[in-house]
Amino acid sequence: MSGAWVLKGTRMLVQTIFENLEAGLSVKEITEVFDVTELEVKAVLHFASQSLEKAPAYG
């Protein structure tokens, strides 16, 4: 997938989750439209949330 982040074992782009949330879909709707579980979607959201809490590392 050209280096894009995907859910493990799938071709589902992480970006697709955020695009659909932004478009107004709920987590449940995303799991119904795409072949992903609620746990996977929530794990992506949790990871993003945790990443935003950390100060950026400048090298």
Summary of the structure (lengths in Angstrom):
residues: 59
radius of gyration: 12.6
end to end distance: 27.6
largest distance: 41.7
contacts: 116
relative contact order: 0.14
helix: 54%
strand: 3%
